[in-house]
Amino acid sequence: MANAKLTFSNENQIINIKNGTESLQLSILTDSIIRVFENHKKATNSYAIEGNKFKPTDYSVEQNGDHLEIATTNLKLKVYKNLMLDVYDANDQPLIMDYRGTRQPIDKHIDEAHKKIVRAEGHEVSAVNSAEDSYYEVVKTLADDEQFYGLGDKTGYLNKRGYEYDNWNMDEPRPHIETFTHLYKSIPVLFGLKNGHPYGMFFDNTYRSHFDLGKENQGYYFYSAVDGNIDYYVLGGKTLKDVISNYTYLTGTTPLPQRWMLGYQQSRWGYSMSQAKVEEIVDKFEEYDLPLEAVHFDIDYMDGYRVFTWDKNKYKNPKKLLSDLRKRGVRVIPILDPGVKQDDNYNIYQEGVKNGYFAKGTDGSIYINRVWPGKSAFPDFGNPDVRQWWAKHCKFLLDNGAAGIWTDMNEPATFDGDMPEDVVMTDEDKPSSLKRMNNVYGHNMAKATFEGIKNETGKRPYVITRAAYSGTQKYSTIWTGDNQSIWAHLQMMIPQMSNLGLSGFSFAGTDIGGFSADTTPELLTRWIEGAIFSPLLRNHCVLQVRDQEPWVFGDKVLNIYRKFLRLRYHFIPYLYDCFSLEAKDGLPVFRPLVLNYPGDPKVRNLNDEYMVGNQVLVAPIVQQGQTNRSVYLPEGSWIDLFTGVQYTGNTNILANAQLDQLPVFIKAGSLLPWGKAVNHLEDAPADEMTFRLFGARGSYVHYQDNGEDFKYQDGEYNLYNIKVSDNGHCCIELIKHGYKPVYRTIHVEANGKNLLFTYDDTTETYVTK
């Protein structure tokens, strides 16, 4: 086929290219997003991308010697007679180049006799990487100076070059280490910097797939899948931020959370075993003067682990309990698992059986496996009717006062062996199987839960999910799953959270202190410090490990914990501002330095620092026993948050960090909102705000809305522009007034002065004496 004549058609931004019997389709969605599609006659509906993403775009298609050239203002694609494809940016810099050589797989063959010996000693035997392992593969040339980011919360380091990963959601109970190729989520988006030039590729395929990012060979990287169409999106952009924004344009941005969701939350498997234990935990937070917004209920609150039930032996009146806790400023977030107990006297199971809502075996019978309730059936969430049914039943928890719903075990996890890939499920309107639906099972469950809460309350839903796919960020908060109370997992938090942010998941967190194993006073302290700017701030652990509430290790740890929770609440208005921007541009709140400084080679492999938005740099201690550390500060000037000392960037400094210290630096020229130190965030709109200037001058645009519902999407929000000039003059302008309440007073702390502004209703301006 290499010598066949290249022909093409071009209509409505879709270019169909043929080389004899082979064909390739390019769709020009925007000037920076081009879809590459090869039809293998598989399902084409996307779970990640919703709605029409085409924008009217100027482009050209020309025959140019031995290739076809397609160009927009930001991308240039060259397609050759053998359908090889090369991608360049607007300045002809190569970005994504098809590999012309032959793959050289690592030799993994081993005879059966040696396999038995290796396994007898307890070692794993890797599968042979042969042509039979993948239905297709896409192989690209790897440059010497090329870094990779994204892929969600895969284990290991920030830069994924040199590693391999799989996309197959699964529950992994072993301690997560960098050699693990997959965990709970499949986010098949890859971002690259090739010789400093950014690009991205999103492979929208829900089947099991694989990335080898130069592990097999330093000359190429590749993506392969066991089924589906070749279907990926080339993502361009002048900067790495542009590329990220183009990806979230496709798959969606995280909606603004309710403001209280940014506060501190406490959880443990076991709290909900009794009402008395829940009340004791809330009492302790009050006794020790600690902020608290929510307590999470694990599986024990249910009647025999039956979803959409409440154990009335443990909770005589759950609605009253949740109401009483809410009056004390604390909300409750109960958990839901997908497994529905096989019980003919249980209404949820009865409804599922009657309506055919459960996944089935190949013989047509309901597929049963064992999870927490025992033998259980599994909702077929790929069926829109099932999602609607599930959403309707969320009302039960909401009516009892739940402020959100935490979804777990939705990889789906099972106890009696993995769910077979031939289990029959629904793909929207047609029959399918787990083979295609596994990676979107948690996604569809989260979507159903989101819709149930939104339809019932009208508020921004609080959904937490363990399993996810690209686009789940539109519906759910996530956490990184069952980590352990080990230093390696504190260290891994920063790369995981950073790559999750790049992959579209702005509202994310880890289990502070570690979920499994026993934490230590030092580890818990360093974890709350390191995670204090994580959007989801939750301490959570398993049964039968030592307690890890803030007070259990004595006054020293308690006082440090309280100190950093206070710091968190000071920064909540800034975090909320970051989310208001993220809802528009898709850029993460918690981000690696490489996103803000992609031209700086020193940050491309930086694993132990992160930034919050553009202005805050955090360098936690993640090594046991360490009390100082080297901190790299990128270009510009940086001010130590706690000492006020200013440093010039492009250098490393030695920062002192005793157990009660966290190195935090603010970019000079930043003017940041500074929230009140409170124990519970109020629902009522604030009537005052404080802004702090770091440096001699600065400006800032601050966002305000009601913090609860979706009216902001219709323009019901305020924007304040605060400026401080070199001479110390300060002015405040309400540049958008779409939300009726405004701050009655605004304090600006700048250059050693505290300036007070009040709102004049007559002139609708801020004035100062």
N, C-alpha and C positions, 0 to 999 in steps of 0.2 A: 504493500500500500504506500510505501514511502515515495514512489514515483508517480502516484496517481495525481490527476489534476485537482488543484484546490479551487473549489467553487463556493460561493456564498450568496446569501440573501440578507437584506438589511431593511427592517421595518419596525417602526415603533420602539426604537432603542433595543431591539433584539436582533442579533446577528447570528444566523445559522451557517456554519461552515462545514463543508463536506470534503472528504478525501476518499473518493471511491465509496466504499460502504461504511467508512467511519465518519462520525460527525461530532461536532462540538458546538455548543450554544453559549454565546456571550450575551449577557443582559447588562445594559448600561443603566444602573439604578440612579446613580448621581455621578458627578464628575470625579468622585473619589471612591466609589463602590461599584465593582463589576462582578457579576456572578458568572462563574465558570461551571457549566453543566454538561454532563455526558449521560444520556438517558440509557439506563439499564432496565427500563420498564418496571421500576419499583415505585413505591408510594412517594409522592412529591410534596405532600403537605408538610408544613413546618410547625413544630411546637415552639420554636424559639422566636420566630418572626410572625407578627400579626399585622394584618392590614397591608395596603399597597404602599410599597416603599419607593416606587418610581417617582422621580422628579424630572420635569422637562430639562433636558441636558443637551448642550451643543457637543457634538463629537464628529469625528471623521473616520471613514473607512477607505483605505487605499491599498492597491496592489503596489508593492515596492520590491521589485526584483524577485527574490525567492520566497517572499513572505507577504502576509497580509498585515497591515498596520492599522490598529484602531487607537485613536487618540482622543482624550478629553483635555481639559485645561490642567488636570493634575496627574493623569496617568497615561501611559502609552503601552499597549500590548502588541507584541509581534507573534503572529501565528505562522508556523512553517508548514511545508507540504506534508510532513509526517505528523502534523497537529501538535508538535512541540510548541510550548508557550513560554514567552519571556515577558516580564513586566518591568517597566522603567518608570521613574517619576518624571515630572515635567521638564527636568533638567537633564534627562537621559542618563540618570544614575540608575544602575541595575539594582532591582529590588528582589524579584522572585524569578529565578531562572531554572527552567527544566534541566534536569541532569541528562547528559547525552551518553554517559557511560553505562556500564552494567553493574548492578549491585553486587557486592561481595559479602554475603552473609557470614556472620561469625559461625564457625563450625561448632555446632552443639550436639552433634551426633555422638551417641554413646551406646554400646551394645547392652543387651538386657542383663547380662551377668554383672557388668559394672554398675548398672543402675541399681541392682539389688544391694550391692555392697555400699554404694553411696547413700542410699535411703536407709540402710540398716544403721548407719552411723548418725542418722538424724538430719542429713542434708536434703535440701530440695533438689529436684532434677528439673531443669528448665525445659520447656517445650521446644521442639525443633522449629526453627523459623524457616519454613519452606514455602514454596508457592501455594501449597494447599492451605496454609494458615490464613491467607487473605484472599478476598474476592477481587480486590483491586488495590493498587497502590499508586501514590503520587509522589514522585521523587524529585527533589530540588537540589540545586548546587549550593554547597555551603562555603561561604567565604572565610578567610582566616580571621577577619575581624567581623564577627557576626554573633550577636547575643539574642537569646530567646526569653520571653516572659509570657505570662498568662497561664492558661490551663487550669484556672481555679485554684483550689487549695491542695494541689499535689504536695507530697512531702519533699523535703530537701531544701535546696537553696533558691535564692531569688532568680538567678540566671539558670535556665534549664538546659543550656547547651551541654552536650556530652552525656545526657541521660535519656532513658526511654520511659514512656508512660502509656498506660492503657485507659480507655474510656469504657468502664463497665462498673456501674454502681454496685457496691457491696458493703456489707457490715463487716468491718475488720476489727476483731476484739484484741488482737495482739498489739503490743506497743508499736506505734507507727514510727518507722525509720525511713531514711532517705532512699533505700532500695525498693520500697513499696512502689508499685507502678500505678496503683489505683486505690481509691477509698470510696467515699459515699457519693461523690458528685462527678458528673461528666460535663466539663465545660470546654469543648473542643475549639477554643480560639487561641491563636498563637500570634504573638507580637514580636517583631524582630527589629533590630538595629543592624543594618548591613553597612559597614564602613561609615557608621554614624547616621545613616539615612533610614527613616522609620517606614514600617509597613505592617500589615496584619493579614491573617488568613483565618476565616471562620469556616470550619467544615461542618455543615449542617446535616449530620447523619446520626441517627439515634442508635444504630447498630453498634456492636462491639467494634472498637477501633483502636489504633495504635499509633503513637508518635515515636520515632527514633530521631533524636535531635543531634546526630553526630556521634552517637555511641558506637554504631556499627562501623562507621567510616568517617574520617574527618573531611572527606570530599563532598559528602551529600547528607541531606536529612530527608526523611520521608514520613508520609502518612499512609496508613493502610486500614481497610475495613473488611469485615467478613461478609457484608451484604450492603445493598442499597445502591444508589446512584453516585457517580462522582458529582459532587455538589458542594462547591466552596465559593467563598466570597473574597475577592481581593480588596483589601482595605488600604487606601492611600491617605495622604495628608502631609502637609508641610512640616508638621511637628508630631511627636509621639502623642501629644494630647489630642491633636486632630484625628489621629488614627483611632484612639480610644473612643472619642465622641462618635466617629462613624460606626464603630461596632455597636455602641449603645443606641444609636439611631436605628439600627437594624433590630436589635433584640429588646430594646426598652430600657428606660432608666428606673431607678428606685424611686417610688413616690415619696413625698415628704412623710416622715413618721409623725405620729402624735408627739408633742414635745416631751411628755413624761417618759416616753420610751427610751429617751437618752439618759435617764437617771439610772441609779444603781439597782440591781435586782439580785435576789438571793434564792438559791435552789439547792435541793438535795433529794436524791432518791431515798425516801423514808420520811420526809417531813409530813407527807399527807397520810401517814399511817394512822394519825389521830388528830382530832381538832385541837386537843391540848398542846401538841407539839407545835402546830402552826402558830397558835397564840403565844406560846413561849418564845418562839423566834422573833415575832413582832415585838413582844415585850422587851426582849433583850436589846433590840435596835433602839428602842426608846430609852431604855435604861442607860445605854452607853452613848447616847447622843449621836447616832449614826444615821446618815441619809438612807432612805429605802423607798423605792417606788412600787416594787412588786415582789411577791413570793410565787415561785413556780411549783405546781403540784405534779409530781410524777405519778406513775401508774397506780399507786396504792389508793387513791381516792375513789376508784371505780368499784363497782359491785362485781367482784370476781374478774376484774380486768375487762369487763364488757364495755366497749366504747359507748358513749352517750348514756352513761348511767352514773349514779352517785351512790356510794355505799352508805345506806341510812343507818347502819349499825355504828359506823364511825362518826357520821355527821347527821344529827337528828334534823337539822334545818340548815342545809348548806347555803340557801339564799340569804338567810339572816346573817350567817357567819361572814359571807363575802360582803354583805352590806355593812356590817359592823367594821370590818377591816378597811373598807373604802372610806368610812368616816374618819378613820385614823390615818388616812393618807396612803394606804397600801392596797394595791390591786392583786388579783389572783390570776395566774396564767396556767390553766390545766393542760395536760398532755392528751394527745390522741394518737393511737397507733392504727394502722390499716386493718390488722387482723380482727375479724369479727367472729366471736366465739360460736362454734357449732352447737347450737342449743335450740331445739324446736320450740321452747317456751320463751324465747328471747325475741322481742319485736324487730330489732334491727336485722337479725338473721332471717326471721320469717319474711320480712319485706324483700330482702335481697334474693332469697330463694324464689319467691313468688314472681318477681319481676325479671329474673335472669340477670341480676346485677353483679354476680361473682365470676371471677376467672374460672375457666373449666379445663379439665383434662382433654386429651385428644379423643376420648370416648364419649365426651359430652357431659360427663358428671362434674359436679362442683369440685374444683381442686381444693384439697385440704392439706394443710401442713400445720405444724405446731409452733405457736409463739406463746406469749405470756398467758393468754386465757386457756391454753391447752389447744386442742384441735380447733382450727380456725379456717374460715373462708376469707378470700381477699377481694375487695371491691375492684371492679374492672374500670379503673378511672379513665381509661381512654375513651369510654363511652360517655358522651355529653349528658345522657339521662342519669347516669350514675353520679356524675359530678354534681348535677342539680339535686339529686336525692341526698347526697352527702352534705351539700351546702344547706339544705333545708333543716337537717338534723342538728347543725351547729347551733340553732336557736335554743336547743335544750341547755347548753352550757351558758350561752349569753343571757338567757332568762334567769339563770341562777347567779348572775353577776360577774361572769368571767370577762376579763378585760382584753383577752386575746386567747389564741390557741397555739399550743406547741405541738408540732407533728414530728413523729419519730418512727424508727423502724421501717421506713418507707423506701428502702432500696429496691425491692422489698426484702427485709431480713426474715429468715425462717430458721427454726431449730433443727428440724429433721432433714438436713441436707438442703442444698440450694434448690430454688424453684427451677424446674426444667425449662429449657428455652422453648419447648414446644407447647407450653401451657397456653391455652387459647384466650386471647384478649381482643379487645376492639380498638381499632385505629380510627377514631371518630365515627365514620359511617360504613366501615368495612371490617371483615374479620382480619385478625392479625395474631401475633403471638408474643410471648415475653421476649423473644429474640430481638424484636424491634422496639417493644414498649418498656423494657426494663429501665433504660436510662431516663425515661420521662415519667416513670411511675410516681416518684416523689413530686415531680413538677406538677403533674395533673392533680395530685392530692392537695398540694399547696394552693393551686389555683381554685379548686373547689372550696377549700376552707376560706380563702380570701373573699370569694364571691358571697359565701354564706354570711360572713361577718359584715361585709359592706352592705349587702341587701337588707340585713336586719337592723343595723345601727346607723348607717350613713356616715360613719366615721372611718378614718384611715385604719384599715385592719392591721392588727398585730398578729402576724403568723410567723412562726419559727419552723424551719424545716431542716432536717439533716441531709436528705438526699435532694439533688437538684440537677437541672440541665441549664444550658444557656437560655436566658430569658426568664428564669424563675425569679430573678430580682424584681420583676414587676409585681410579684405577689407575696414575697416572703423575705423575712430576715433569715439569716443562716448562722450556724455555728460550725466549727471545724470537727465536731463529733467527739468521740470518746478518747480524748487525750489522756496522758498520765501525769502523775505528780513527779516528774523528772525534769532535770535542767535542760535536757535535750529538747523537750517539748516547749519549754519557755523560749528557748533559742529559735525553734522552728516557727513560733507564733508570728514573728515579724515577716519572714518571706511568705508564709501562707496568707496572712492578712493582706500583704502588699499585692500579691498576685490575684487574690480574690477581687480586690479593688480594681485592678486593671481589667479584670474579666467581667466587670459590670456589677459586682456585688458590693455595694457601698455599705450596706447595713449588715455587718458581720461581727463575730466575736469568737473567743475561745472560752473554754471552761476555766475560769480563774482559779489557780491553785492546783489544777489538774483533776480530772474526773476519777481515774482509777489510781490505786496505790496510795501511799501515805505521804502527804505533804510535810514540809518542815517549816519552822517559823521564818527562816531566811527565804526559802523558796516562795512561800505565800506572799511575803512582803515584796520581793522583787517582781512577783507576777502582777500584783495590783498596781505597782508603779509602772511596769512595762506596758500594761494593758489599759491604763487609765484614760487614754484617748480612743480606745476602741469604741466604735458606735454602739455595739451591743456589749454591755458591761454586766456580766453575770458570773457569780461564784457558784459552781455546781460540782457535786461529787456523788459517788456511788455509795451504796450500802456497804457496811462493814469495813470502811476505812476510817481513819481517825477524823475527828471533827475538824473543819477548816473555816468556821465562822470567824469573823475578825477578832473576837475576844478570847478565843480558846488558848492562845499562846501568851497571855499576860498583857500587862499594861504597855510594854514597849511596842509590841507589834500592833496592839489595838490603837495606840496613839498615832503611829505612822499610817495605819490603814485609814483612820479618820481624817488625817491631814490630806491624804491624796483623794479621798472622796470629796472633801471640801474643794480641792483644786478642780476636780471634775465638774462640780456644779458651777464654779466660776466660769468654766469654758463652755457650758451648755449653749448659751446664746451663739457663740462662735461656731460650734458644731452644727447648730440648727441653720445658721447662715450657709455653712458649707453644703448642707443637704438641699437648701433652696437653690443653690447653683447647680448641684448635681442633678436635680430633677430636670434641669434644662440641658446641660451639656454632657451629662453622663460621667463626668470625671469624679474619681473616688474621693472620699473624705480622708481615709487612712491610705497613704500612698508611699511608694518607694521614692527615694531621691531621684532616681533615674527619670521619673516622669517629669519632674520640674527642671531637671538639669541633664537632659539626654546628651548634650555635647561634652559632658565632663566624664572622661574615661574612669575616673576614680570612684564613681558611684554606680557603675554598671554591675558590679559584683558586691555591693555593700549590703550585708545581711543583718546588721545589728543596729541600724538606725532607720527611722521613718519620718515622714512629714504628715502634718495634719493641714490639709489645704495647701496654700502657697506660703503661709507665714510662720508656721510653727514646726520646729525640728526637735525630735525626741531621740535620745540616745540612752536607752535603758541599760542597766546592768543585767546581764544574762548568764554570768559565770559565777559559780559558787565561790564565796569568799572574797570576791573582788570588791575593792573599795575606791578604785579610780580607774579611769579608762581613757583611751584615745578617742577623740570625737573628730570626725571630719566635717568641716564647715565648708560648704560650696561657696561660689562667688557671692560677693556682697558683704555687708556688715551684719553681724549677729549679736544680739544682746541676751545675756544670761537672764532668764526669767526671775531668778531668785536673788542674784547679787547685783544685777544692773550693769555688770562689766561688759564692755563692747569689744568684739573681736572682728578682725578683718578675715574674710573668707579665703577660699582656695588654700586651706591649710589644715593641719591636724593640731588640736590642742589637747592637753592633758586635763581632764575634768575630775575634780574630787567628787566622790559619790559614796559617802558613808551609807549605812543601811537605811537611813531616813532621807536620802537625797536622790533625786532623779535629774540628770542633765536635760534641761529644756532650754531651747534658744529661740528667740523671736527675731524675725528678720527686721532689721532697722528700717524705720519708716512705716511700721505697722501700727494701725490704730484699731484696737480690738474691743469688742463688747465684753463686759465683765459682769457675769451674773452674780446674784446673791448666794451666800452660803446658807442653804436651807435644808431641812430634812425631808421635805416633800415638795414637789413642784405643784404649784397651784393651777387649776383649770382656768381661773379667771385671768383676763389679760392683764399684764403688768402695767403699772402706771408710771414706772420710772426705769431708766437704764443708765448704766455707767460705761464709759469708754475710756480705755487706757492707751496712751501714746507710748510707743517704744522708739525712742529717737527724738530728733529735734522737730520733725515735721512729718505729716502723713495724712492720708485720706482713707475713707472706708465707706462702703455702701452696706447698710444693715437692713435686714429683712424682718418683717413682722406680719403675722396673721393670727387666726384664732387658735392654731395649734391642734386642731381636732379633726376637721372634715376636709372635703375636697373643694370648698368654695374658692380656695386660692387659684384653682385652675380656671375659674371664671373671672379672675382679676381682683378678688377680694384680699388684697395684701397691701402693705405699706413699704416704701423704700425710703430710708433716711441717708442722706449724704453728709458725712461729717468730715470737715477739713480743718487741719491745723497748719498754718504757714510758718515760715522761718522766724518771723517776728513774734510768734506766739499767738497771733490772731486766730480765733476759732469761729467757724460758722457752721450752722446746722440747717439743712434744707430738707423738707419733706418733698422728695421729688416724685413720689407716687403716693396718692392717698385713696386707695381702694378699699381699705378696711377702716371702719368708722373709729374705733378706739385708737388713740394715739398716746404716746408717753406724755404725761403731764410735766414731768421734769426729766432732764437729762444732765448727768454729770460728766464732765470731760476732765480726766486727770492727765495733765500735760506739762512738761517742763517744771515740775515742782509745784504746780498750781492745781487747784480743784475748781473748775469753772462750772457754774450752775446756770442752766438754761430752763426756762419755763415756756409752756405753750400758750400763745395768745390766741384765744378763740376768734377774736374780731378780725385779726389779720391773717390767721392760720399760719403763723410763723413762730419760730423759737427766738426768744429774746433773753438777754442777760443784762444784769446791772453793771 
